[in-house]
């Protein structure tokens, strides 16, 4: 894996690998937390953390409050659209798990 960090310096393949590696680390942490807390609460905390970090990224790119205000609606549209696309894709992936039962142990009705 390349040690390049800026998205502009990475090929599409390198960027995809990097994003998946980072996401896998967050998922590992979420799975650890789900041993202590309800998975629904872990999910809510992850969404809050993602929204908090994304707000930070938008603010970090703005030169001043006027620029921030101008970018706010674009950022909302971008992040909500991206999240929706990712959620739809993952929901579609998990739908297949009902047929092959690969994730049957995760599909319980217990609180955690």
VEXDREN-744163 format. One record per residue (C-alpha): residue number from 1; residue in one letter; z negated, y negated, x negated. Coordinates in Angstrom, 1 decimal, decimal comma, padded with zeros to 4 digits, m for minus. Layout:
! VEXDREN-744163
  resi  resn       w       v       u
   NUM     A       Z       Y       X
...
END
This chain:
! VEXDREN-744163
  resi  resn       w       v       u
     1     X   000,0   000,0   000,0
     2     X   000,9  m003,4  m001,2
     3     X  m001,9  m005,8  m002,3
     4     X   000,1  m008,7  m000,7
     5     X  m001,9  m010,2   002,2
     6     X   000,2  m012,9   003,8
     7     X   002,4  m011,7   006,6
     8     X   005,4  m013,5   005,1
     9     X   005,2  m011,5   001,9
    10     X   005,1  m008,1   003,6
    11     X   008,0  m006,0   004,9
    12     X   007,7  m005,0   008,6
    13     X   006,7  m001,5   007,5
    14     X   004,0  m002,8   005,1
    15     X   002,7  m005,1   007,8
    16     X   002,5  m002,3   010,4
    17     X   000,6  m000,1   007,9
    18     X  m001,8  m002,9   007,1
    19     X  m002,4  m003,7   010,8
    20     X  m003,0  m000,1   011,6
    21     X  m005,4   000,3   008,6
    22     X  m007,4  m002,7   009,8
    23     X  m007,4  m001,6   013,4
    24     X  m008,6   001,9   012,4
    25     X  m011,6   000,3   010,7
    26     X  m012,5  m001,6   013,8
    27     X  m012,1   001,5   015,9
    28     X  m014,3   003,5   013,5
    29     X  m017,0   000,8   013,8
    30     X  m016,6   000,8   017,6
    31     X  m017,0   004,6   017,7
    32     X  m020,2   004,2   015,6
    33     X  m021,5   001,6   018,0
    34     X  m020,6   003,8   021,0
    35     X  m023,2   006,3   019,7
    36     X  m025,9   003,6   020,3
    37     X  m024,5   001,6   023,2
    38     X  m022,3   002,2   026,3
    39     X  m018,7   002,4   025,3
    40     X  m017,9  m000,3   028,0
    41     X  m020,3  m002,7   026,3
    42     X  m018,7  m001,9   022,9
    43     X  m015,3  m002,7   024,5
    44     X  m016,6  m005,9   025,9
    45     X  m018,0  m006,9   022,5
    46     X  m014,7  m006,1   020,7
    47     X  m012,8  m008,3   023,2
    48     X  m015,3  m011,1   022,6
    49     X  m015,1  m010,7   018,9
    50     X  m011,3  m010,7   019,0
    51     X  m011,2  m013,8   021,1
    52     X  m013,7  m015,6   018,9
    53     X  m011,8  m014,8   015,7
    54     X  m008,5  m015,7   017,4
    55     X  m009,9  m019,1   018,4
    56     X  m011,0  m019,6   014,8
    57     X  m007,5  m018,8   013,6
    58     X  m006,0  m021,3   016,0
    59     X  m008,5  m024,0   014,9
    60     X  m008,0  m023,2   011,2
    61     X  m004,2  m023,9   011,6
    62     X  m004,7  m027,2   013,4
    63     X  m004,8  m030,4   011,2
    64     X  m006,8  m032,3   013,8
    65     X  m008,1  m032,1   017,4
    66     X  m004,8  m033,4   018,8
    67     X  m002,8  m030,6   017,1
    68     X  m005,4  m028,2   018,3
    69     X  m005,0  m029,3   021,9
    70     X  m001,2  m029,1   021,6
    71     X  m001,4  m025,5   020,3
    72     X  m004,1  m024,3   022,7
    73     X  m001,8  m023,3   025,6
    74     X   000,7  m021,7   023,3
    75     X  m002,1  m019,7   021,6
    76     X  m003,4  m018,6   025,0
    77     X   000,0  m017,4   026,1
    78     X   000,6  m015,7   022,8
    79     X  m002,7  m013,9   022,5
    80     X  m002,9  m012,8   026,1
    81     X   000,7  m011,6   026,0
    82     X   000,1  m009,6   022,9
    83     X  m003,0  m008,1   024,2
    84     X  m001,3  m007,1   027,5
    85     X   001,6  m005,5   025,6
    86     X  m000,8  m003,6   023,3
    87     X  m003,0  m002,5   026,3
    88     X   000,0  m001,3   028,3
    89     X   001,2   000,7   025,3
    90     X  m002,2   002,3   024,7
    91     X  m002,7   003,1   028,3
    92     X   000,6   004,8   028,4
    93     X  m000,3   006,8   025,3
    94     X  m003,7   007,9   026,8
    95     X  m002,0   008,9   030,1
    96     X  m000,4   011,8   028,2
    97     X  m003,9   013,0   027,2
    98     X  m004,5   014,1   030,7
    99     X  m001,7   016,6   030,4
   100     X  m002,5   018,0   026,9
   101     X  m006,3   017,5   027,1
   102     X  m006,4   016,4   023,5
   103     X  m008,9   013,6   024,5
   104     X  m010,7   015,6   027,2
   105     X  m014,0   015,1   025,5
   106     X  m013,6   011,3   025,9
   107     X  m012,7   011,5   029,6
   108     X  m016,2   012,1   030,9
   109     X  m017,9   010,3   033,8
   110     X  m021,1   010,0   031,8
   111     X  m022,3   006,5   031,1
   112     X  m021,6   006,9   027,4
END
